[in-house]
Amino acid sequence: MFRHLGIKRTHQHNVRLASLLGMTAGFVNAAGFLGFATLTTNVTGHAALFAERIALQDWTNARVIALWMFLFLAGAFFSSFIVSRTGRNSQYSYVVPILIETLILVVVAMEGHRYDGSILSRELFAGSLLFAMGLQNALVSMISGSVVRTTHLTGTFTDLGIELAQILDKNRKDKPSLRSKMKLRLIIIFFFMAGALAGAYLFHAFRFPAFLFPVALLLFTLFYDILRIKLKRYYRHAFTAKSNTLL
């Protein structure tokens, strides 16, 4: 899911990545909004709010919104920096960003009840989620070669609309490839929406401990690849040892 890069990466790898991390982002999007009254998976809406606060000379809230946008950027930068330093071809280059995102969500789940609506409280909680989503978005984009983005749907809907128009062109010869791309877009949309529904439902039911659900998804995603690597190495060594014994 994470460890395959470049020509080794298949459509199926991107489907798995899109489904699990798309659901994670959808959950954080809904639960984050219900918990902190703030969009926590992208910065598009914050740009409009920032402009409004500047126009109204509300410098305090303008500063907070600017901080949120910076934190999303910082998350993307940090994720890219870690992957670049460990090497994009390293099978474990994704571990650190995923673990940091997981830690942030655990802290929100455990300490979210302390949120009191103050500016400082919104800065800390909403800002930490924006940093985590910046981490995830950059990581997924780098690994998939910019094919998959999971934290927002604007670009996904745009790409899907373009591809729908293209596939109606009778002269197109790349329709199988277009269908594959459209399938991936629909999977991202479906799982993002499924995650959002789960986030809304579970947050109303359990409040902030509901953020442990995306933690479980991230840990499954992480250990899925690690266990596959370990198992493949084990069976490879076992097969080699058996072959040597027979010889």
VENURLIN-V296702 format. One record per backbone hydrogen bond with DSSP energy under -0.5 kcal/mol. NH is the residue of the N-H (numbers start at 1). CO is the residue of the C=O. E is the energy in kcal/mol with one decimal. If there is no record, write none. Layout:
[[NH:CO:E] [NH:CO:E]]
This chain:
[[5:3:-0.5] [8:5:-1.8] [9:6:-1.5] [14:10:-1.6] [15:11:-2.0] [16:12:-2.2] [17:13:-2.1] [18:14:-2.8] [19:15:-2.3] [20:16:-2.1] [21:17:-2.0] [22:18:-1.4] [23:19:-1.6] [24:20:-1.7] [25:21:-2.3] [26:22:-2.4] [27:23:-2.3] [28:24:-2.3] [29:25:-2.5] [30:26:-2.1] [31:27:-3.0] [32:28:-2.2] [33:29:-1.3] [34:30:-2.4] [35:31:-2.5] [36:32:-2.6] [37:33:-1.9] [38:32:-0.6] [47:43:-1.5] [47:44:-0.5] [48:44:-0.9] [49:45:-1.9] [50:46:-2.8] [51:47:-2.0] [52:48:-2.3] [53:49:-2.6] [54:50:-2.1] [55:51:-2.4] [56:52:-2.0] [57:54:-1.3] [58:53:-3.1] [59:57:-1.4] [62:58:-2.1] [63:59:-2.1] [64:60:-1.6] [65:61:-2.5] [66:62:-2.3] [67:63:-2.1] [68:64:-2.1] [69:65:-2.3] [70:66:-2.2] [71:67:-2.5] [72:68:-2.0] [73:69:-2.0] [74:70:-3.0] [75:71:-2.4] [76:72:-2.1] [77:73:-2.7] [78:74:-2.9] [79:75:-2.3] [80:76:-2.2] [81:77:-2.7] [82:78:-2.5] [83:79:-2.3] [84:80:-2.5] [85:81:-2.4] [86:82:-2.4] [87:83:-1.5] [90:87:-1.8] [93:90:-1.3] [95:92:-1.3] [98:94:-1.8] [99:95:-2.6] [100:96:-2.4] [101:97:-2.4] [102:98:-2.5] [103:99:-2.4] [104:100:-2.3] [105:101:-2.2] [106:102:-2.2] [107:103:-2.3] [108:104:-2.3] [109:105:-2.3] [110:106:-2.3] [111:107:-2.9] [112:108:-1.7] [114:111:-2.2] [115:112:-2.0] [122:118:-2.4] [123:119:-2.5] [124:120:-2.2] [125:121:-2.4] [126:122:-1.4] [127:122:-0.9] [127:123:-0.8] [128:124:-1.7] [129:125:-1.7] [130:126:-2.2] [131:127:-2.1] [132:128:-2.1] [133:129:-2.4] [134:130:-2.0] [135:131:-2.2] [136:132:-2.3] [137:133:-2.7] [138:134:-2.1] [139:135:-2.2] [140:136:-2.8] [141:137:-2.1] [142:138:-2.5] [143:139:-2.4] [144:140:-2.4] [145:141:-0.6] [145:142:-0.6] [146:141:-3.6] [157:153:-2.8] [158:154:-2.0] [159:155:-2.7] [160:156:-2.3] [161:157:-2.3] [162:158:-2.1] [163:159:-2.5] [164:160:-2.3] [165:161:-1.8] [166:162:-2.1] [167:163:-2.4] [168:164:-0.8] [169:166:-1.3] [170:168:-0.7] [172:169:-1.6] [178:174:-2.1] [179:175:-2.7] [180:176:-1.8] [181:177:-2.1] [182:178:-2.7] [183:179:-2.3] [184:180:-1.8] [185:181:-2.3] [186:182:-2.5] [187:183:-2.0] [188:184:-2.3] [189:185:-2.5] [190:186:-2.8] [191:187:-2.6] [192:188:-2.3] [193:189:-2.5] [194:190:-2.6] [195:191:-2.5] [196:192:-2.2] [197:193:-2.5] [198:194:-2.4] [199:195:-2.7] [200:196:-2.5] [201:197:-2.5] [202:198:-2.9] [203:199:-2.1] [204:200:-1.8] [205:201:-1.6] [206:202:-3.3] [207:203:-2.3] [209:206:-0.9] [210:207:-1.9] [211:208:-2.2] [212:209:-2.0] [213:210:-2.1] [215:211:-1.0] [216:212:-2.1] [217:213:-1.8] [218:214:-2.5] [219:215:-2.5] [220:216:-2.2] [221:217:-2.5] [222:218:-2.5] [223:219:-2.8] [224:220:-2.0] [225:221:-1.1] [226:222:-1.7] [227:223:-2.8] [228:224:-1.6] [229:225:-2.2] [230:226:-2.4] [231:227:-2.9] [232:228:-2.4] [233:229:-2.3] [234:230:-2.4] [235:231:-2.7] [236:232:-2.2] [237:233:-2.5] [238:234:-2.6] [239:235:-2.5] [240:236:-2.3] [241:237:-2.6] [242:238:-2.3] [243:239:-2.3] [244:240:-2.3] [245:241:-2.0] [246:242:-2.2] [247:243:-1.7]]
